[in-house]
Amino acid sequence: MHAGNADGLKLYDDEPHDYDAVLVVSFGGPEGHDDVMPFLDNVFRGLRGVTDETKQKIAERYYRFGGVSPINAHTRAFIDALRQDLDSRGPSLPIYWGNRNWHPLLPDTLERMSRDGVRRAIAYVTSTFSSYSGCRKYREDLYEAVQRLPAAPATDRPPAIDRPLVIDRLRNGYNHPGFIEAVADRVREALERVVPERRAATPVVFTAHSLPESMARHAPYEAQLQDACRLVGDALEHQRWQLAYQSNNARYGGEPWLGPDIVQALADQKAEGAGDVVVAPIGFVCDHMEVVLDLDVDAAAAARELGIDMIRAGTVGTHPAFVGMVRDLIVERITASGTRRALGTLGPAHDFCPPDCCLSGRPGPVKPTIGEAREASSEHERTP
């Protein structure tokens, strides 16, 4: 599929690329007590309205687990699985890993890539749905990290570039068949823990990270989540589901955030007569502190008080279909076929983002990013 928007921007990349490496970009998390506050300082840097009291409150959540978030360990496991898939099926490319908020930090990783001679890399950001926090902020950080690199040494490798490193970003795969299959399998495993005679009536509550409503208005986040939940329901032939939100403990600025919250959703399901509820964190590709605390601790405690048997579905993690999806997205960008697998009605997410895509919703200048759409140079690039 080749398409542009009404402004004639090129949104899909049909040119084959010769990449030197894959870059996995994640949120990052602390791996010890002393890491927690510096990590939170990175998370909230530049955000107005986030008080020291708010940060301390969030820090206490991490301290309950020794200051160790599971996200880095899960990211390492995913990278190992992706490396095995690329080595066995190709393209066999080295994989680098850089985090937004904790070691290995993105600027350090890009410096190492540049020293290693990497001149063009394809980046996989471990956020499946489009929002400022899950997409544009990563693209801003990648742009800034690239600009800080020293000039590239002279090279005779084509194509000649005057920048030290070019980073392309894979499209979001929220409706890719591999992602839907992986989520469906995780939900199916959870449903199978419900006694057979109650299974069909058991609701599935999908969860995703809540966002300020002003941020959500500038992104297709909610529409993508609704579409993915529906597609998983189709795959399972189980359309008894609800979308709820979690992780609004970092709320700042006093404005409303997306809801309903998962605890409220559980209460609503109880009021409708549910005795069993499967909770599936579709908005998270792996377990990390927010998944553990918001679901396995807080939501589980609320379910017990309500008298609900809550069963938490796993995240996609290293599911072969999910890992295979990332490989498929890489293959898209190294070939000229233009084939982009996508289910549902929204079509494949774009390779290049329009300038107004996934804005923060906050006042202030818009920062430059990698992967912005450019003006289409031909009718072929403008037409589906």
Secondary structure, DSSP 8 states (H G I E B T S, - for coil): ---B-TT-EE-S--S----SEEEEEE----BSGGGHHHHHHHHHTT-TT--HHHHHHHHHHHHTTTTB-THHHHHHHHHHHHHHHHHHHS----EEEEESSSSSBHHHHHHHHHHTT--EEEEEES--S-SIIIIIHHHHHHHHHHHTS-------SSS--SSS-EEEE----TT-HHHHHHHHHHHHHHHTTS-HHHHTT--EEEEEE--BHHHHTTSSHHHHHHHHHHHHHHHHT---EEEEEE-GGG--TT--BSS-BHHHHHHHHHHTT-SEEEEE-TT-SS--HHHIIIIIIIIHHHHHHHT-EEEE----TT-HHHHHHHHHHHHHHHSS-------SSS----SSB-TTTT--SSSS-----SSB-EE-SSHHHH--
